[in-house]
Each structure stands twice: as C-alpha cells, then as structure tokens.
Amino acid sequence: MVAIVTRYHGPTNTRGARYSARADGRVVYVGIDHALDEEGNHRRAAVKLCRLGVWDEDRFFGGSVRDGEWAWVPVFTYELEQRQQKKVEV
C-alpha cells in the first residue's frame, strides 16, 4: 500500500507558491488555486498524481501530518476490492 504525501512550497525568487504530491517514486506539482482552501489544494495535487497511475481511483482520505504536509490513503469499498482481486486472478 502506498500513501500520497502532499506538501506546500512557498514562493521563491523564480517560482510562485505551489503544492507537490509524491508517491511511488513520482512527483507532480500544481500551482495554487485561490478559489480553494488549503485542504482543497492538497487534494488537487493528490488527484493529479492519481491520474498518473498511482491509484486506479481518486477516492481517498487525508489529513495534516505536520506543518505544510498532508498524507492521503485510498478509501476502498467492497466493490473496488472485488475488481482489483479479479485483475490479479487473470
């Protein structure tokens, strides 16, 4: 099982503030969406990483683990577990 870790990166002299998401050796960055709150921006980064194939679904639960960093884990349902089990059996 892999968790996605998202992090806030403040602005520098050459880049604006952004969020990163990393898991399974992959990293993505997204700019800040000012229409979203902190959790929304962290979730947005995690969803972008999910779409690169970290998880099949982008349904997950997350929370702050330390200052500026969040961890996300998948929320599995019985139906999703059955689909994944069928993939393994084939």
SENU-723844 format. One record per residue (C-alpha): residue in three letters; x, y, z. Coordinates in steps of 0.1 Angstrom, whole numbers, plus 5000, padded with zeros to 4 digits. Layout:
% SENU-723844
REC   code     xx     yy     zz
REC    ALA      X      Y      Z
...
//
This chain:
% SENU-723844
REC   code     xx     yy     zz
REC    MET   5000   5000   5000
REC    VAL   5013   5034   4991
REC    ALA   5003   5067   5006
REC    ILE   5004   5100   4987
REC    VAL   5022   5128   5006
REC    THR   5014   5164   4995
REC    ARG   5033   5194   5006
REC    TYR   5031   5232   5003
REC    HIS   5061   5250   4988
REC    GLY   5063   5287   4994
REC    PRO   5073   5312   4967
REC    THR   5109   5317   4957
REC    ASN   5126   5344   4936
REC    THR   5119   5323   4904
REC    ARG   5087   5303   4912
REC    GLY   5054   5311   4927
REC    ALA   5039   5291   4956
REC    ARG   5028   5256   4947
REC    TYR   5019   5222   4960
REC    SER   5036   5189   4953
REC    ALA   5023   5153   4956
REC    ARG   5047   5124   4957
REC    ALA   5043   5086   4959
REC    ASP   5058   5055   4944
REC    GLY   5088   5074   4930
REC    ARG   5066   5100   4912
REC    VAL   5063   5137   4919
REC    VAL   5039   5163   4904
REC    TYR   5034   5200   4911
REC    VAL   5004   5222   4909
REC    GLY   5000   5259   4912
REC    ILE   4978   5274   4939
REC    ASP   4941   5276   4931
REC    HIS   4930   5306   4952
REC    ALA   4893   5296   4950
REC    LEU   4902   5265   4971
REC    ASP   4912   5263   5008
REC    GLU   4944   5245   5020
REC    GLU   4928   5211   5020
REC    GLY   4914   5216   4985
REC    ASN   4948   5225   4971
REC    HIS   4964   5195   4988
REC    ARG   4936   5172   4974
REC    ARG   4940   5187   4939
REC    ALA   4977   5178   4939
REC    ALA   4969   5142   4951
REC    VAL   4942   5138   4924
REC    LYS   4967   5149   4897
REC    LEU   4991   5122   4909
REC    CYS   4964   5096   4910
REC    ARG   4956   5103   4873
REC    LEU   4992   5094   4865
REC    GLY   4985   5058   4877
REC    VAL   4994   5057   4914
REC    TRP   4959   5045   4922
REC    ASP   4930   5034   4899
REC    GLU   4906   5056   4918
REC    ASP   4909   5091   4932
REC    ARG   4888   5084   4963
REC    PHE   4910   5089   4993
REC    PHE   4911   5103   5028
REC    GLY   4938   5126   5041
REC    GLY   4948   5148   5068
REC    SER   4977   5170   5080
REC    VAL   5006   5151   5094
REC    ARG   5030   5180   5100
REC    ASP   5033   5217   5092
REC    GLY   5025   5221   5055
REC    GLU   5024   5184   5047
REC    TRP   4994   5161   5043
REC    ALA   4992   5123   5038
REC    TRP   4964   5106   5017
REC    VAL   4954   5069   5017
REC    PRO   4929   5052   4994
REC    VAL   4893   5046   5005
REC    PHE   4884   5011   4993
REC    THR   4849   4998   4990
REC    TYR   4840   4962   4988
REC    GLU   4832   4966   4951
REC    LEU   4866   4982   4943
REC    GLU   4884   4954   4962
REC    GLN   4865   4928   4942
REC    ARG   4875   4945   4909
REC    GLN   4912   4946   4920
REC    GLN   4911   4909   4931
REC    LYS   4897   4900   4896
REC    LYS   4926   4918   4880
REC    VAL   4951   4898   4900
REC    GLU   4934   4865   4892
REC    VAL   4935   4870   4854
//
